[in-house]
Amino acid sequence: MSYFVDKQGYYGNFGGAYIPEMLYPNVEELAQKYLTIMQETSFQKEFKDLLKDYVGRPTPLYFAKRLSKKYQTKIYLKREDLNHTGAHKINNTIGQILMAKKLGKNRIIAETGAGQHGVATATVCALMGIECIVYMGEVDIARQAPNVARMKMLGAKVIPALSGSRTLKDATNEAIRDWINNPVDTHYIIGSVVGPHPYPDMVARFQAIISEEIKKQLQEKEGTENPDYVIACVGGGSNAAGAFYHYLDNDNVKLIAVEAAGLGIHSGQSAATSVLGKEGIIHGSRTLLMQTEDGQITEPYSISAGLDYPGVGPLHAHLCQSKRAEFISITDDEAMKAGLELCKLEGIIPAIESSHALAVFNTKKFKSTDVVVLNLSGRGDKDLNTYINYFEF
């Protein structure tokens, strides 16, 4: 079984490009050209130079000694939180801004939930001197105020999404409407492995730098490229796609994808797509989607602004259905406690998204000889108010 995209843009049953006719020329142009452009020597050189000198890659693979001692296993943290802008999102936005320039686009739009992708998009637009519009749900604007300020400082225009749950799903809807109205000069930088083909594959390829580095770093530290487990949180799923990418075809490496169970999987306040989702179409691709009996999208919930998405990228839907990855659902409470534990044991304040992945150590037992790599997708600066309110510091 292949876990990579096929020529039609599908991962098994999932993927494709279900788009309005107005967007067909844009998406088709991207699908026809993205691989050729990405393989150009000049593109690769500029991409890698920026990752090294601007983003600060490679990010460390850090052996978490005290965390490992507590859970009686070898835990390595891939420190994506140390990237410029504080998360993995910048890997993809660097790649896509270079792609947009190659395609002759001079206006960028993006959606954001937690604000990290919005900040990363605003950052690369400032770097390249290109106009930037970011759509963000009104609820997320309120709970992620520092990131909104960063975007504005970087010159981006932040437009609130006022429909639905006023979170990530609705911001994505608004961005797609903008793209339909401005198809000629605008490139839509999608922030995750979601959307119509070729976005899930393109974003995964840009994020694959994560697992490329893990292989080299683990070889140095453990004498093998292959860990026993790779763990990553999943909303749309770009950090997980990047951490899993070079291990997808290696069955000896077990993959664990961690979703947000909110107040409980069956509480009605959740974003656990792998358990609650059925096949459906959202934002241009067929995937697993939380929906009612008559196909209306169920409003997701998570304390983490980056994980409350009602679906999951088509790659992850395929990994879930094929059982290649184990999906684990973590509640708000479990995630918040795991985040605080990392602060106290290792002196690292994680994003709440990453805290969901960390909570796996309380729900799953690992062997003492296991080498476990956890992708620490972002830092917790943006979430300080949520931590403060939750723990009443």
HUJOVEN-V15093 format. One record per run of one state. SS is the DSSP state (h for helix, s for strand, l for the rest). FROM is the first residue (numbers start at 1). TO is the last residue. If there is no record, write none. Layout:
# HUJOVEN-V15093
ss=SS from=FROM to=TO
ss=SS from=FROM to=TO
This chain:
# HUJOVEN-V15093
ss=l from=1 to=9
ss=s from=10 to=11
ss=l from=12 to=13
ss=s from=14 to=15
ss=l from=16 to=20
ss=h from=21 to=39
ss=l from=40 to=40
ss=h from=41 to=55
ss=l from=56 to=60
ss=s from=61 to=63
ss=l from=64 to=64
ss=h from=65 to=71
ss=l from=72 to=73
ss=s from=74 to=79
ss=h from=80 to=82
ss=l from=83 to=86
ss=s from=87 to=87
ss=l from=88 to=88
ss=h from=89 to=102
ss=l from=103 to=106
ss=s from=107 to=112
ss=l from=113 to=115
ss=h from=116 to=128
ss=l from=129 to=130
ss=s from=131 to=137
ss=h from=138 to=143
ss=l from=144 to=144
ss=h from=145 to=153
ss=l from=154 to=156
ss=s from=157 to=161
ss=l from=162 to=167
ss=h from=168 to=181
ss=l from=182 to=185
ss=s from=186 to=189
ss=l from=190 to=198
ss=h from=199 to=207
ss=l from=208 to=208
ss=h from=209 to=222
ss=l from=223 to=228
ss=s from=229 to=233
ss=l from=234 to=237
ss=h from=238 to=247
ss=l from=248 to=253
ss=s from=254 to=262
ss=l from=263 to=272
ss=h from=273 to=276
ss=l from=277 to=277
ss=s from=278 to=282
ss=l from=283 to=284
ss=s from=285 to=289
ss=l from=290 to=290
ss=s from=291 to=291
ss=l from=292 to=296
ss=s from=297 to=297
ss=l from=298 to=310
ss=s from=311 to=311
ss=l from=312 to=313
ss=h from=314 to=321
ss=l from=322 to=324
ss=s from=325 to=331
ss=h from=332 to=346
ss=l from=347 to=349
ss=s from=350 to=350
ss=l from=351 to=351
ss=h from=352 to=362
ss=l from=363 to=370
ss=s from=371 to=376
ss=l from=377 to=377
ss=s from=378 to=379
ss=h from=380 to=391
ss=l from=392 to=393
